[in-house]
Amino acid sequence: MLPLDLALFQALNAGPETPAMVLWLARAASHSEAIGMLVLLAISVKRQTHPSGRTLLLSLTALLMTWCFVRGIRMWAPFPRPAELGLGIQWVLQGHRPGFPSMHTATAFAMAGILFCAGQRSTAWVGLGYASIIAWSRLCLGLHFPSDVLAGALTGLACTAIAVRFLPLQLRWLGRFSAYWFRLAPPWVRHR
C-alpha cells in the first residue's frame, strides 16, 4: 500500500463526526448501484432510434467480462480491505473477501462506458457521474482503498472496450447459428 493511498483513504473515510446525511447518501449510492445503472440503461435504450438488442448484448457481455476479470484478479492477488488491516471505520457489514479491485466501481464504470458506446451522451455523462458517486461511497464507507476503486474503474472501462471490439464477432456468430437473433429466419432456411 502506498502512502498516498493511505492518506487519501483516511481523508475520504467517514469518521464519527461525519454528518448522518452524508453516511445515508453513501449507503444509498452503494446499495442502489444496480438499480440506478439499470434505470440509466433503460432510458438509453428507450431513446435509441435503432434496435436496442445490440446495446443489451453489449451490456451483458461487458458486465460478464467485468465480473470475471474482477474475480480473477481477486483470486490472483487477494489484497485485504481496510477494516481487515485495522484502518478507518467500516460503516456497513462486509464479508471476508478481497477488496482489490472494487466490484461495485468496476460494474458501475462498465455501465457508464456502455452508455457512451450506445451513443446517448447526456445519459452517459449522468452514468459517469453516478459511477463516480458509487466510487466515492465505497471509500466513504471504509470498504475500499483508493487504489481498489481506481483499479475497479479502469477494469470496468477496459472490459467495456474489449466487449465493444468483441461484439461484431459475437453478432456474426449469433447470426450464423441462431435463427432467432434480431429477426426471425424462415423455417426452411438452414445455416451451415
Order of alpha helices (4+ residues) and beta strands (2+ residues): alpha-alpha-alpha-alpha-alpha-alpha-alpha
